[in-house]
Amino acid sequence: MYRFLLTPRWWGINLFVVLAIPFCVFMGMWQLGRFEDRVQSHEQAEKQPDPSTRAAKPLDELLPVDKVTSGRPAVATGTYANQFLVPGRELDDRRGFYVLNMLRTDSGKALPVVRGWLPGSATGARVPAAPEGEVTVTGDLQASENSRSDGVNARGGLPGGQVGMISAATLVNLVPYDVYDAWVTLPEAEAGGTGGAMKPVPAAAPEGSGLDLKAFQNLGYTGEWFVFAGFVLFMWFRLVRREAEALRDIELGLVPEDPAAAPEGPAAPAPEDPASPDRDVAGTPVR
């Protein structure tokens, strides 16, 4: 009864099932591994001391930024140069903007420094001036932002003097010098009162180190891939059962093997001829 499984059409169906189920299981295990990695990273991060409480180190010793060095206090010396405003950033449930200055170091490269946050719109805003002369800053180290970072405006079209993303790839096109692939945020208001009106921007946790929405998305994708594998197997059994039942009905004679050979129903009676001898000229039967 199941010889139909060896027909060319069923060979194609069987091959699809044999390839689809392992693929779905593999993708489900991969997504589960991603979730477990995030859980492990989160547990390790909780066991580590707060990066901001650790001793400050020179900037070059903490680069490149990774999950270990992110949030560590970094020290850099230089002179403030170009200033940019980063609109659309929230702090304490209020919308405002960052004040970002480029700190040109002795190496010739510049370090983006977020001096603080101000409420309101960045357009036409009056910003406290940056300290003049050579300064030494100590700020919490952060990795360059990307299009997935919170608050980033990747659409462009901002007024002059504003940037939507704190990234070396973005800033290097706006200044005539090289830019570090990192930035720092000052944990306290600047001394001297020029930045006293600004609020410090707290350092963010490194991407992928916490149990955020993306981590639980990985867990959801795990379940989806396993459901797909079960669905493929269920549909294969259903198709096999339907095909076997159809062949069995044909063998029992319940369904003709060739629908064209089905017997015809009783013929309809032929219409009587009005001109028959048993009828008169009007077609009325003669008694």
C-alpha positions, 0 to 999 in steps of 0.5 A, a space after each residue: 500500500 505504501 509503494 507510492 512513497 517510491 514514486 518520483 513525486 514522493 521522492 521529492 517530498 521525502 527529500 524536502 522533509 529529510 532536509 527541512 527537519 534537521 535545518 529547523 532543529 539546527 536553527 533552533 539550537 543556534 538561537 538557543 545557544 545565543 540566548 544561553 550566551 546572553 544569560 551567561 554574559 549577564 551572570 558574569 557581568 553581575 559578578 564583576 565590580 561596577 566598571 566605573 568604580 575601577 581605577 582609571 587608565 590611559 585611553 590607549 590601554 583600554 582600546 579597543 572597547 569590548 565587554 570588559 573595558 566598556 564603562 571603565 574610566 579612561 583618562 585622556 589629555 588634549 584640547 577641545 575642538 569642534 562641538 556637536 549636539 546630539 538631539 533626541 536623547 532621553 534622560 530621566 524620562 525627559 527629552 533633550 540632547 547631548 553636548 559632544 566635544 572633540 578632544 584633540 590629543 597629542 597623537 593627533 586623533 580626537 576623542 569624542 567627549 559627551 560633556 553632559 545633557 540638556 533638556 529641550 530642542 538642540 536647534 538654536 540651543 545655547 550651550 555652555 562653552 567648553 574649557 579652553 586650553 589643555 585639559 585632562 578628562 576622565 570619563 566612562 569609556 563607551 563603544 561607538 554607537 550603531 544604528 541599533 543603539 538607543 536614541 540613534 538617528 540614522 535617517 540623517 537630514 539634521 541641521 549643521 552642527 548636529 549628529 545623530 550617532 556618536 560614531 567614528 565612522 560618522 564624525 570622521 566625515 565632519 572633522 579634518 582629523 582622525 577620530 578614536 573608535 570610542 567615546 567617553 561620557 563625563 560622570 560629573 559636571 565640569 569644574 569651573 561652572 561652565 558645564 554646571 547646568 548640564 547633567 552627566 550622562 550615565 554610561 550604558 551597559 555594553 551591547 549583548 551583555 544583559 537580558 534585554 528584549 533581544 535576548 528573549 527574542 532569541 528564546 522566542 525564535 528557538 520555539 518557532 524553529 522547533 514548531 516549524 520542524 514539528 509542522 513539517 513532520 505533521 504535514 508529511 504524515 498527513 499527506 501519507 495518510 491521505 494518499 494511503 486512504 485514497 489507494 485503499 478506497 480504490 482497491 475496495 471499489 469505493 472510488 473508481 480508479 479512472 473517474 472517466 470510467 464511472 458508470 452513467 446514471 439511468 437515461 432520461 425518458 425520450 420526449 414523446 412525438 406530438 405527431 404520434 398516432 396516439 395523438 391528434 393534430 393538437 397533440 392531445 392524447 386520443 382515448 
